[in-house]
């Protein structure tokens, strides 16, 4: 649980900082950070034996994992206002891809622009983290991996901005020991 919490905090902070870098107003970037903090709340209802399974997930296990997005959105249904809506949308769609090949087949061009910000931050943090099925990657390797995802999982413009942001931002460097 501590590992998940620390990764969630990292995704939240990284999303907020990146949103500021992209020109979002401070209050909007803060809301993006809060929505990012809730993006994986649905994983609380996914069995640990699936979440922590070593090796590649079976098709059935992956289908279970995918439900965390819908579960998270359902959990947040009663959260009022714009922040509640942002959090629900972020939960449900943070695994959608630029090219439409994500969990639910919705291209990110059809989603609010904060969703890919949280998504790319989530991928960065996940790749930097140790998991039951992989060792942590050094940040440089993660940035190279993100380049391979250009125009697939993320727009090339977003990847380019994110890589520049990571390389130039001392706050981020301190978080990830770059």
Residue, then its C-alpha position, 0 to 999 in steps of 0.5 A: x500500500x505504501x508503494x502505491x501511495x508514493x507512486x500516486x503522490x509522484x504522479x500527482x505532483x508530476x502531473x501538476x508540474x507538467x501542466x504548469x509547464x504547458x501553460x495551465x493556470x496555477x489553480x487548474x494545474x492544482x486540480x489536475x494534480x488532485x485528479x491525478x492523485x485519484x486516477x488509480x483509486x479503482x485499483x483498491x477493488x482489484x485483487x492483490x493476486x492480480x495486481x502483484x502477479x509476477x510476469x505477464x498477465x493472462x488475458x482474463x487477468x488483464x480484463x480484470x485490471x482494466x476494470x479499475x478505470x470504470x470502478x474508479x469513475x463509479x467511486x467518484x460519482x458523488x464528488x461534486x463540481x468541476x474537480x469531481x468531473x475531472x477526477x472521474x474522467x481522469x480515472x476512466x480514461x487515463x489508459x486511452x491512447x492518442x491513436x485510439x488503441x487504449x483500454x476503451x478505444x477512445x483517441x485522446x483527441x476526444x478527451x480533455x487535454x488534462x487526461x494525457x498529462x496524467x497518463x504520460x506522468x503515470x507511465x513515467x512513474x510506473x516505468x521508474x518504479x519497481x514492480x513484481x514483474x520488472x525492475x525499475x528503469x532509469x529515467x533516461x531509459x523511460x524517456x527513450x521508451x516514451x519516444x517509441x510511444x510517440x504518435x501511438x500512446x501519446x502525441x509526438x508533441x506531448x512526448x517532446x514537451x514531456x522529455x524537455x520538461x523532465x530534462x530541464x526541471x530541477x524539481x522533477x530531477x530531485x523527485x526522480x534522482x535524475 
